[in-house]
Amino acid sequence: ESIAPKIGCVPQTLNEWVRKQEIDTGLRDGVTSEERDRIKALEREVKELRRANEILKLASAFFAQAELDRKLKS
């Protein structure tokens, strides 16, 4: 706690930095920064893919309906 003010932060922040460093170096169990970043990237990718899938489903339904309408008019 005495070091934190000397480097311009609160003790909780310094403790969090130490904890993250211990996890990243394998001294403590937990999700490393690299793993956390990978998880975030994968979650973003899943979100984008779900959005793309929804667009494709809507487009497919639209074109299927247009094809049915075209066949009925013929």
C-alpha positions as CSV (number, residue, x, y, z in Angstrom):
1,E,0.0,0.0,0.0
2,S,2.9,2.4,0.6
3,I,4.2,2.0,-3.0
4,A,0.9,2.8,-4.8
5,P,0.9,6.6,-4.0
6,K,4.5,6.8,-5.0
7,I,3.7,5.6,-8.6
8,G,0.4,7.6,-8.7
9,C,-2.3,5.0,-8.2
10,V,-4.5,3.6,-5.5
11,P,-3.6,0.4,-3.8
12,Q,-6.4,-1.6,-5.4
13,T,-5.1,-0.7,-8.9
14,L,-1.6,-1.8,-8.0
15,N,-2.9,-5.0,-6.5
16,E,-4.9,-5.7,-9.7
17,W,-1.7,-5.2,-11.8
18,V,0.2,-7.6,-9.6
19,R,-2.6,-10.2,-9.7
20,K,-2.7,-9.9,-13.6
21,Q,1.0,-10.3,-13.8
22,E,1.0,-13.3,-11.6
23,I,-1.7,-14.9,-13.7
24,D,0.1,-14.1,-17.0
25,T,3.3,-15.6,-15.7
26,G,1.6,-18.7,-14.3
27,L,2.2,-18.0,-10.6
28,R,-1.5,-17.8,-10.0
29,D,-4.5,-19.6,-11.5
30,G,-6.8,-17.7,-13.8
31,V,-7.4,-16.5,-17.4
32,T,-4.4,-14.8,-18.9
33,S,-4.5,-11.5,-20.7
34,E,-3.8,-13.3,-23.9
35,E,-6.6,-15.7,-23.4
36,R,-9.0,-12.9,-22.3
37,D,-8.2,-11.0,-25.5
38,R,-8.7,-14.1,-27.6
39,I,-12.1,-14.8,-26.0
40,K,-13.2,-11.2,-26.6
41,A,-12.1,-11.5,-30.3
42,L,-14.0,-14.8,-30.6
43,E,-17.1,-13.3,-29.0
44,R,-17.0,-10.4,-31.5
45,E,-16.6,-12.9,-34.4
46,V,-19.5,-15.0,-33.1
47,K,-21.7,-11.8,-32.9
48,E,-20.7,-10.8,-36.5
49,L,-21.4,-14.3,-37.8
50,R,-24.8,-14.5,-36.1
51,R,-25.7,-11.1,-37.6
52,A,-24.6,-12.3,-41.1
53,N,-26.6,-15.5,-40.6
54,E,-29.7,-13.5,-39.8
55,I,-29.2,-11.3,-42.9
56,L,-28.8,-14.4,-45.0
57,K,-31.9,-16.0,-43.6
58,L,-33.9,-12.9,-44.3
59,A,-32.5,-12.6,-47.8
60,S,-33.2,-16.3,-48.5
61,A,-36.8,-15.9,-47.3
62,F,-37.2,-12.7,-49.4
63,F,-35.9,-14.4,-52.6
64,A,-37.9,-17.6,-51.9
65,Q,-41.1,-15.5,-51.6
66,A,-40.2,-13.6,-54.8
67,E,-39.7,-16.9,-56.6
68,L,-43.1,-18.2,-55.4
69,D,-44.7,-14.9,-56.5
70,R,-43.0,-15.2,-60.0
71,K,-44.2,-18.8,-60.4
72,L,-47.8,-17.9,-59.4
73,K,-47.9,-15.1,-62.0
74,S,-46.7,-17.3,-64.8
